[in-house]
Amino acid sequence: MAIDKNNDNNQSAPHQDSANQVNEVSQVNAAVSTQKSPKTKLKHIWLWVTIVSIICIAGATYAYFYLTTIVLVKTPDLSKFQPIYGVDDATKYESPQSLIDAASADLDGIVSVPTVNNYVGLDNQGVAVYKLPYYASTDMSFKNLPSKGNGIAFKGDTSQSEVNYTKLLNFFNQNNFKPIVTVGEEESYIAQDIKATFLNYAVYESNEMVCSIWQADVSSISTPGTNLVSVGCADKANYSLAANDIEPYYDSYIKSSGNHENLFFGPPNSADGTDGYMRTDIYQEDSGTDANGKSFVGLYYKTPGSNAWTYFGQHGAKSNQLASCSDFNTTELKKAFAGYDCYDATAQKNATVQ
């Protein structure tokens, strides 16, 4: 593998916004599990970008949603593609990393490695290295992200990157991986507030793994004509683990009024309320609803001693779509969502549930 040994983690840092915006994110080392940030609408193209830079936000938990959004909004919509099982002829690899090592062995350029391996991988400047697609595990009626993944990217000029992307296509085809979807020429986020044109994007699967590959024009964070070519993979077992965590929320949500179709769930983001109450917010998509443009943040709570989550409602997934503080109008809701960001319409400013 011909690699520039100077890992390219020197992209300009993403723009930092105010702490109360849902599209914000925090430092990678602050951990995805303690952060959130919703999505920007983009033709259902989610670059499990969808999708992603991370800034420290005191007292807020917004990176979680931002990472989910990046992946969601920036990866091709897989709703019309059903998971294909029984692809027994695909080459077997010991782990996602061993598959990535094999797939990237002949790629050239400046290597970019993630500082955190999750459903999206970010370098130390908060720029996406890889993004994994939503996928429906066996017997599940919704699509979700994996609990973890691995990936690598290579930076180079357009011609070099076209060669790299073609090598990745050939690798997965020659190893009998099943293509799920391909898409091209879609604009999406490569980091927080920074867009890139994804020239090519594809998702492949075997019996054991799901992988995404893409080529993006990253001139917005580098010199003109610079491209990034990425490969990221996850075990299907990790999709199943994540789906098991989401299933209680799915069970609660599906009982709510209205039609529910083509459901996508991001990872649950849970926190303690007061007096033993708990809350969770989850980035979701539901093509059966017109509310909030089919993408929203679902709100759930659990009472002390209970194992069941109750779906309370939702708010929009954009930075200016916080829930109204007046919606938290019962003792239970105030205890479960104590400290949760909301918008005070009377004072016309952001606040928290009291």
Secondary structure, 3 states (H helix, E strand, C coil): CCEECCCCCCCCCCCCCCCCCCCCCCCHHHCHHHCCCCCCCCCCCECCCECCCCCCCCCCCCHHHHHHHHHHHHCCCCCCCCCCCCCCCCCCCCCHHHHHHHHCCCCCEEEECCCECCCEEECCCCCEEEECCCECCCCCCCEECCCCCEEEEEEEEHHHHHHHHHHHHHHHHHCCCEEEEEECCEEEEEECCEEEEEEEEEEEECCCEEEEEEEEECHHHCCCCEEEEEEEEEEHHHHHHHHHHHHHHHHHHCCCCCCCCCEEECCCEEEECCCCCEEEEEEEEECCCCHHHHEEEEEEEECCCCCCCEEEEEEECCCCCCCEHHHCCCHHHHHHCCCCEEEECCCCEEEECC
